[in-house]
Amino acid sequence: MPCTHIGTSGWQHDPFAGRFYPDDVPQDDWLARYADTFGTVEVNNTFYQSPEPDTLRAWRRRTPDGFTFAVKANQYITHFKKLKDPDEPVQNLYRNVEPLGDALGPTLFQCPPNWHQNLDRLHTFLETLDDAHRHVFEFRDPTWLNEETYDALRAHDAAFCVYDFGDRSTYRMVTTDWAYVRLHGRGEAYHGRYTDAELDDWADAIADWRADGLDVYVYFNNTAGEGHAPHDAQRLAARVRDHLGR
């Protein structure tokens, strides 16, 4: 049966203190408290540095069975190498996330802005990926947003990342048997709160994807400012439950 995974991009943001986490909860306990509300999180700090294996095992211990960590690939792969020479970096990536075990969800490759479409490099990169894992690609440069890119992802069962980013939004394109959405905030990126109408619209889209048999992952990244991400995620999750009748 298809599943919907709704959470936030990271759990350790300062604006969450006193708003989502009670003031008396120490930061070391934030992940466990987060997992009381959400069944998934998107890990962003892996973009900057690969955590130690013991750190990943500790994350796994602090969350219940069935909890899912989506992991953002290191910037060395996406921003420095721009997907070039992928064999060794991809194998290192798989080795680094192995301690998460069955809690590992999709791996996100966020490609940089101002890097124009390079289909040959994308195809070569996709061919190195292990079919046992789920992979999703977020393209910040608009030259990637076309059927050639979508077809390349389809050919390798990789997902296209649907997103809102400030005043820009992608098509709600699905390229495999699951969907992945990042909601970075409307208006000013990483800030603000989604309106009821916007969340209703996303709930409709999720219900349609679920009716088509797709798993759906949604992560709110409006974590700056007043840190509305956890509350928006809860509001969307409630709407999805209403749509599904449970």
Short mmCIF file of the C-alpha atoms (twelve columns), coordinates in Angstrom:
data_MODEL
# 
_entry.id   MODEL 
# 
loop_
_atom_site.group_PDB 
_atom_site.id 
_atom_site.type_symbol 
_atom_site.label_atom_id 
_atom_site.label_alt_id 
_atom_site.label_comp_id 
_atom_site.label_asym_id 
_atom_site.label_seq_id 
_atom_site.Cartn_x 
_atom_site.Cartn_y 
_atom_site.Cartn_z 
_atom_site.pdbx_PDB_model_num 
ATOM 1   C CA . MET A 1   0.000   0.000  0.000   1 
ATOM 2   C CA . PRO A 2   1.418   3.431  -0.880  1 
ATOM 3   C CA . CYS A 3   2.610   5.663  1.953   1 
ATOM 4   C CA . THR A 4   2.831   9.402  2.517   1 
ATOM 5   C CA . HIS A 5   5.916   10.697 4.332   1 
ATOM 6   C CA . ILE A 6   5.658   14.308 5.521   1 
ATOM 7   C CA . GLY A 7   8.296   16.087 7.579   1 
ATOM 8   C CA . THR A 8   10.808  18.919 7.574   1 
ATOM 9   C CA . SER A 9   14.244  19.537 6.100   1 
ATOM 10  C CA . GLY A 10  16.280  19.016 9.242   1 
ATOM 11  C CA . TRP A 11  15.236  18.985 12.884  1 
ATOM 12  C CA . GLN A 12  17.972  21.095 14.539  1 
ATOM 13  C CA . HIS A 13  16.977  24.602 13.479  1 
ATOM 14  C CA . ASP A 14  17.163  27.299 16.155  1 
ATOM 15  C CA . PRO A 15  13.723  28.782 15.311  1 
ATOM 16  C CA . PHE A 16  12.145  25.440 16.291  1 
ATOM 17  C CA . ALA A 17  13.161  26.028 19.921  1 
ATOM 18  C CA . GLY A 18  10.256  27.303 21.963  1 
ATOM 19  C CA . ARG A 19  7.909   27.033 18.991  1 
ATOM 20  C CA . PHE A 20  7.990   23.357 18.090  1 
ATOM 21  C CA . TYR A 21  10.209  22.037 20.877  1 
ATOM 22  C CA . PRO A 22  9.347   23.084 24.432  1 
ATOM 23  C CA . ASP A 23  11.995  25.243 26.072  1 
ATOM 24  C CA . ASP A 24  12.822  22.544 28.609  1 
ATOM 25  C CA . VAL A 25  13.745  19.927 25.971  1 
ATOM 26  C CA . PRO A 26  17.547  19.803 25.489  1 
ATOM 27  C CA . GLN A 27  18.826  19.828 21.927  1 
ATOM 28  C CA . ASP A 28  20.192  16.294 22.289  1 
ATOM 29  C CA . ASP A 29  16.583  15.141 22.680  1 
ATOM 30  C CA . TRP A 30  15.176  17.071 19.728  1 
ATOM 31  C CA . LEU A 31  15.316  14.172 17.270  1 
ATOM 32  C CA . ALA A 32  13.417  11.842 19.582  1 
ATOM 33  C CA . ARG A 33  10.847  14.571 20.241  1 
ATOM 34  C CA . TYR A 34  10.614  15.290 16.501  1 
ATOM 35  C CA . ALA A 35  9.946   11.591 15.856  1 
ATOM 36  C CA . ASP A 36  6.999   11.730 18.266  1 
ATOM 37  C CA . THR A 37  5.257   13.899 15.643  1 
ATOM 38  C CA . PHE A 38  6.762   12.960 12.278  1 
ATOM 39  C CA . GLY A 39  7.762   9.680  10.660  1 
ATOM 40  C CA . THR A 40  10.426  11.129 8.389   1 
ATOM 41  C CA . VAL A 41  13.053  13.849 8.130   1 
ATOM 42  C CA . GLU A 42  15.258  15.140 5.344   1 
ATOM 43  C CA . VAL A 43  18.872  15.357 6.506   1 
ATOM 44  C CA . ASN A 44  20.593  18.436 5.099   1 
ATOM 45  C CA . ASN A 45  23.850  18.565 7.072   1 
ATOM 46  C CA . THR A 46  25.155  15.622 5.035   1 
ATOM 47  C CA . PHE A 47  25.465  18.145 2.190   1 
ATOM 48  C CA . TYR A 48  28.360  19.779 4.042   1 
ATOM 49  C CA . GLN A 49  29.995  16.894 5.881   1 
ATOM 50  C CA . SER A 50  29.444  13.151 6.153   1 
ATOM 51  C CA . PRO A 51  28.453  12.250 9.724   1 
ATOM 52  C CA . GLU A 52  30.437  9.614  11.575  1 
ATOM 53  C CA . PRO A 53  28.921  6.109  11.478  1 
ATOM 54  C CA . ASP A 54  28.263  6.256  15.228  1 
ATOM 55  C CA . THR A 55  26.268  9.448  14.713  1 
ATOM 56  C CA . LEU A 56  24.033  7.759  12.142  1 
ATOM 57  C CA . ARG A 57  23.549  4.755  14.414  1 
ATOM 58  C CA . ALA A 58  22.577  7.099  17.234  1 
ATOM 59  C CA . TRP A 59  19.992  8.784  15.006  1 
ATOM 60  C CA . ARG A 60  18.585  5.372  14.185  1 
ATOM 61  C CA . ARG A 61  18.359  4.419  17.870  1 
ATOM 62  C CA . ARG A 62  16.555  7.641  18.767  1 
ATOM 63  C CA . THR A 63  13.769  7.041  16.262  1 
ATOM 64  C CA . PRO A 64  11.127  4.301  16.147  1 
ATOM 65  C CA . ASP A 65  10.893  1.464  13.674  1 
ATOM 66  C CA . GLY A 66  9.491   2.712  10.386  1 
ATOM 67  C CA . PHE A 67  11.055  6.160  10.688  1 
ATOM 68  C CA . THR A 68  12.699  7.281  7.432   1 
ATOM 69  C CA . PHE A 69  15.740  9.490  6.839   1 
ATOM 70  C CA . ALA A 70  15.979  11.091 3.406   1 
ATOM 71  C CA . VAL A 71  19.619  12.085 2.937   1 
ATOM 72  C CA . LYS A 72  21.017  14.970 0.911   1 
ATOM 73  C CA . ALA A 73  24.138  13.992 -1.029  1 
ATOM 74  C CA . ASN A 74  27.367  15.801 -0.265  1 
ATOM 75  C CA . GLN A 75  28.096  18.985 -2.188  1 
ATOM 76  C CA . TYR A 76  31.322  17.432 -3.489  1 
ATOM 77  C CA . ILE A 77  29.184  15.314 -5.834  1 
ATOM 78  C CA . THR A 78  26.707  17.956 -6.941  1 
ATOM 79  C CA . HIS A 79  28.424  21.323 -6.656  1 
ATOM 80  C CA . PHE A 80  32.160  20.673 -6.967  1 
ATOM 81  C CA . LYS A 81  32.146  17.736 -9.379  1 
ATOM 82  C CA . LYS A 82  28.743  18.533 -10.921 1 
ATOM 83  C CA . LEU A 83  28.065  14.790 -11.230 1 
ATOM 84  C CA . LYS A 84  31.380  14.211 -13.052 1 
ATOM 85  C CA . ASP A 85  33.493  11.074 -12.393 1 
ATOM 86  C CA . PRO A 86  30.797  9.532  -10.206 1 
ATOM 87  C CA . ASP A 87  32.056  6.021  -9.475  1 
ATOM 88  C CA . GLU A 88  34.105  6.590  -6.337  1 
ATOM 89  C CA . PRO A 89  31.981  9.416  -4.834  1 
ATOM 90  C CA . VAL A 90  28.780  7.407  -5.260  1 
ATOM 91  C CA . GLN A 91  30.292  4.324  -3.629  1 
ATOM 92  C CA . ASN A 92  31.534  6.506  -0.765  1 
ATOM 93  C CA . LEU A 93  28.035  7.913  -0.411  1 
ATOM 94  C CA . TYR A 94  26.460  4.473  -0.130  1 
ATOM 95  C CA . ARG A 95  29.083  3.408  2.402   1 
ATOM 96  C CA . ASN A 96  28.552  6.549  4.484   1 
ATOM 97  C CA . VAL A 97  24.775  6.085  4.803   1 
ATOM 98  C CA . GLU A 98  24.893  2.327  5.374   1 
ATOM 99  C CA . PRO A 99  24.632  2.646  9.203   1 
ATOM 100 C CA . LEU A 100 21.065  3.933  8.801   1 
ATOM 101 C CA . GLY A 101 20.035  0.469  7.612   1 
ATOM 102 C CA . ASP A 102 16.360  0.109  6.782   1 
ATOM 103 C CA . ALA A 103 15.717  3.663  8.016   1 
ATOM 104 C CA . LEU A 104 17.375  5.051  4.884   1 
ATOM 105 C CA . GLY A 105 14.942  6.740  2.521   1 
ATOM 106 C CA . PRO A 106 15.653  8.532  -0.758  1 
ATOM 107 C CA . THR A 107 18.982  10.169 -1.485  1 
ATOM 108 C CA . LEU A 108 18.622  13.736 -2.759  1 
ATOM 109 C CA . PHE A 109 21.035  15.204 -5.296  1 
ATOM 110 C CA . GLN A 110 20.505  18.971 -5.294  1 
ATOM 111 C CA . CYS A 111 22.147  20.359 -8.427  1 
ATOM 112 C CA . PRO A 112 23.393  23.946 -8.258  1 
ATOM 113 C CA . PRO A 113 21.871  27.046 -9.832  1 
ATOM 114 C CA . ASN A 114 23.659  28.369 -12.906 1 
ATOM 115 C CA . TRP A 115 24.768  24.879 -13.896 1 
ATOM 116 C CA . HIS A 116 23.150  24.390 -17.268 1 
ATOM 117 C CA . GLN A 117 21.715  21.140 -18.507 1 
ATOM 118 C CA . ASN A 118 24.315  18.482 -19.303 1 
ATOM 119 C CA . LEU A 119 22.439  15.364 -20.358 1 
ATOM 120 C CA . ASP A 120 25.518  13.288 -21.134 1 
ATOM 121 C CA . ARG A 121 26.820  13.808 -17.635 1 
ATOM 122 C CA . LEU A 122 23.428  13.095 -16.100 1 
ATOM 123 C CA . HIS A 123 23.089  9.826  -18.045 1 
ATOM 124 C CA . THR A 124 26.576  8.715  -17.014 1 
ATOM 125 C CA . PHE A 125 25.844  9.537  -13.395 1 
ATOM 126 C CA . LEU A 126 22.514  7.732  -13.398 1 
ATOM 127 C CA . GLU A 127 24.157  4.599  -14.776 1 
ATOM 128 C CA . THR A 128 26.381  4.378  -11.681 1 
ATOM 129 C CA . LEU A 129 23.479  4.349  -9.224  1 
ATOM 130 C CA . ASP A 130 22.382  1.209  -7.407  1 
ATOM 131 C CA . ASP A 131 18.794  0.212  -8.190  1 
ATOM 132 C CA . ALA A 132 18.392  -0.951 -4.587  1 
ATOM 133 C CA . HIS A 133 18.293  2.708  -3.480  1 
ATOM 134 C CA . ARG A 134 15.867  5.517  -4.212  1 
ATOM 135 C CA . HIS A 135 17.378  8.623  -5.800  1 
ATOM 136 C CA . VAL A 136 15.878  12.049 -6.449  1 
ATOM 137 C CA . PHE A 137 17.270  15.055 -8.321  1 
ATOM 138 C CA . GLU A 138 16.488  18.702 -7.625  1 
ATOM 139 C CA . PHE A 139 17.448  20.991 -10.506 1 
ATOM 140 C CA . ARG A 140 17.770  24.651 -9.557  1 
ATOM 141 C CA . ASP A 141 18.748  25.829 -13.056 1 
ATOM 142 C CA . PRO A 142 15.718  26.161 -15.366 1 
ATOM 143 C CA . THR A 143 17.555  24.710 -18.385 1 
ATOM 144 C CA . TRP A 144 17.044  21.268 -16.825 1 
ATOM 145 C CA . LEU A 145 13.275  21.552 -16.630 1 
ATOM 146 C CA . ASN A 146 12.278  19.791 -19.832 1 
ATOM 147 C CA . GLU A 147 11.265  16.419 -21.242 1 
ATOM 148 C CA . GLU A 148 14.832  15.356 -22.011 1 
ATOM 149 C CA . THR A 149 15.681  15.521 -18.326 1 
ATOM 150 C CA . TYR A 150 12.463  13.824 -17.280 1 
ATOM 151 C CA . ASP A 151 13.042  11.020 -19.801 1 
ATOM 152 C CA . ALA A 152 16.561  10.447 -18.478 1 
ATOM 153 C CA . LEU A 153 15.230  10.114 -14.943 1 
ATOM 154 C CA . ARG A 154 12.443  7.792  -16.079 1 
ATOM 155 C CA . ALA A 155 14.922  5.527  -17.823 1 
ATOM 156 C CA . HIS A 156 16.718  4.956  -14.517 1 
ATOM 157 C CA . ASP A 157 13.735  4.972  -12.118 1 
ATOM 158 C CA . ALA A 158 14.977  8.173  -10.506 1 
ATOM 159 C CA . ALA A 159 12.624  10.835 -9.177  1 
ATOM 160 C CA . PHE A 160 12.325  14.456 -10.218 1 
ATOM 161 C CA . CYS A 161 12.150  16.758 -7.204  1 
ATOM 162 C CA . VAL A 162 9.049   18.936 -7.348  1 
ATOM 163 C CA . TYR A 163 9.576   22.173 -5.453  1 
ATOM 164 C CA . ASP A 164 8.460   25.642 -4.446  1 
ATOM 165 C CA . PHE A 165 11.402  28.004 -4.057  1 
ATOM 166 C CA . GLY A 166 10.455  31.568 -3.265  1 
ATOM 167 C CA . ASP A 167 8.513   32.818 -6.266  1 
ATOM 168 C CA . ARG A 168 9.477   29.831 -8.454  1 
ATOM 169 C CA . SER A 169 7.764   26.469 -8.733  1 
ATOM 170 C CA . THR A 170 8.428   23.435 -10.899 1 
ATOM 171 C CA . TYR A 171 5.915   21.306 -12.723 1 
ATOM 172 C CA . ARG A 172 4.520   18.525 -10.574 1 
ATOM 173 C CA . MET A 173 6.342   15.952 -12.641 1 
ATOM 174 C CA . VAL A 174 6.548   12.298 -11.617 1 
ATOM 175 C CA . THR A 175 9.235   10.164 -13.271 1 
ATOM 176 C CA . THR A 176 9.075   6.942  -11.243 1 
ATOM 177 C CA . ASP A 177 6.711   5.085  -8.915  1 
ATOM 178 C CA . TRP A 178 7.099   7.621  -6.089  1 
ATOM 179 C CA . ALA A 179 6.970   11.403 -5.791  1 
ATOM 180 C CA . TYR A 180 9.245   13.791 -3.906  1 
ATOM 181 C CA . VAL A 181 8.384   17.384 -2.960  1 
ATOM 182 C CA . ARG A 182 10.440  20.104 -1.260  1 
ATOM 183 C CA . LEU A 183 8.580   23.192 -0.065  1 
ATOM 184 C CA . HIS A 184 11.193  25.892 0.498   1 
ATOM 185 C CA . GLY A 185 8.737   28.669 1.292   1 
ATOM 186 C CA . ARG A 186 6.637   31.061 -0.732  1 
ATOM 187 C CA . GLY A 187 7.695   34.641 -1.360  1 
ATOM 188 C CA . GLU A 188 11.068  34.767 0.386   1 
ATOM 189 C CA . ALA A 189 12.871  31.432 0.189   1 
ATOM 190 C CA . TYR A 190 13.093  29.470 3.460   1 
ATOM 191 C CA . HIS A 191 10.720  31.883 5.182   1 
ATOM 192 C CA . GLY A 192 7.018   32.384 5.622   1 
ATOM 193 C CA . ARG A 193 4.032   30.203 6.180   1 
ATOM 194 C CA . TYR A 194 1.950   28.343 3.619   1 
ATOM 195 C CA . THR A 195 -1.664  29.437 3.371   1 
ATOM 196 C CA . ASP A 196 -4.617  27.128 3.889   1 
ATOM 197 C CA . ALA A 197 -5.385  27.314 0.170   1 
ATOM 198 C CA . GLU A 198 -1.820  26.360 -0.778  1 
ATOM 199 C CA . LEU A 199 -1.831  23.393 1.587   1 
ATOM 200 C CA . ASP A 200 -5.248  22.301 0.313   1 
ATOM 201 C CA . ASP A 201 -3.808  22.320 -3.196  1 
ATOM 202 C CA . TRP A 202 -0.851  20.180 -2.149  1 
ATOM 203 C CA . ALA A 203 -3.153  17.794 -0.300  1 
ATOM 204 C CA . ASP A 204 -5.170  17.375 -3.508  1 
ATOM 205 C CA . ALA A 205 -1.989  16.581 -5.444  1 
ATOM 206 C CA . ILE A 206 -0.849  14.067 -2.843  1 
ATOM 207 C CA . ALA A 207 -4.247  12.379 -2.853  1 
ATOM 208 C CA . ASP A 208 -4.056  12.057 -6.645  1 
ATOM 209 C CA . TRP A 209 -0.564  10.553 -6.474  1 
ATOM 210 C CA . ARG A 210 -1.653  8.140  -3.779  1 
ATOM 211 C CA . ALA A 211 -4.654  7.115  -5.903  1 
ATOM 212 C CA . ASP A 212 -2.153  6.271  -8.646  1 
ATOM 213 C CA . GLY A 213 -0.323  3.971  -6.232  1 
ATOM 214 C CA . LEU A 214 2.654   6.254  -5.554  1 
ATOM 215 C CA . ASP A 215 4.576   6.684  -2.337  1 
ATOM 216 C CA . VAL A 216 4.939   10.400 -1.619  1 
ATOM 217 C CA . TYR A 217 7.663   12.261 0.292   1 
ATOM 218 C CA . VAL A 218 7.133   15.914 1.265   1 
ATOM 219 C CA . TYR A 219 9.613   18.053 3.200   1 
ATOM 220 C CA . PHE A 220 9.092   21.630 4.357   1 
ATOM 221 C CA . ASN A 221 12.211  23.779 4.246   1 
ATOM 222 C CA . ASN A 222 10.713  27.085 5.411   1 
ATOM 223 C CA . THR A 223 12.873  26.739 8.504   1 
ATOM 224 C CA . ALA A 224 14.278  30.290 8.768   1 
ATOM 225 C CA . GLY A 225 12.662  33.316 10.370  1 
ATOM 226 C CA . GLU A 226 9.898   32.026 12.599  1 
ATOM 227 C CA . GLY A 227 10.521  28.443 11.531  1 
ATOM 228 C CA . HIS A 228 7.050   27.551 10.280  1 
ATOM 229 C CA . ALA A 229 8.126   24.236 8.735   1 
ATOM 230 C CA . PRO A 230 6.966   21.877 11.529  1 
ATOM 231 C CA . HIS A 231 3.568   23.512 11.827  1 
ATOM 232 C CA . ASP A 232 3.037   23.609 8.070   1 
ATOM 233 C CA . ALA A 233 3.996   19.933 7.885   1 
ATOM 234 C CA . GLN A 234 1.452   19.100 10.581  1 
ATOM 235 C CA . ARG A 235 -1.217  21.131 8.810   1 
ATOM 236 C CA . LEU A 236 -0.564  19.346 5.520   1 
ATOM 237 C CA . ALA A 237 -0.507  15.922 7.174   1 
ATOM 238 C CA . ALA A 238 -3.919  16.608 8.717   1 
ATOM 239 C CA . ARG A 239 -5.316  17.579 5.320   1 
ATOM 240 C CA . VAL A 240 -3.924  14.442 3.705   1 
ATOM 241 C CA . ARG A 241 -5.517  12.306 6.409   1 
ATOM 242 C CA . ASP A 242 -8.843  14.018 5.732   1 
ATOM 243 C CA . HIS A 243 -8.498  13.339 2.005   1 
ATOM 244 C CA . LEU A 244 -7.755  9.677  2.628   1 
ATOM 245 C CA . GLY A 245 -10.564 9.325  5.139   1 
ATOM 246 C CA . ARG A 246 -8.367  8.390  8.072   1 
# 
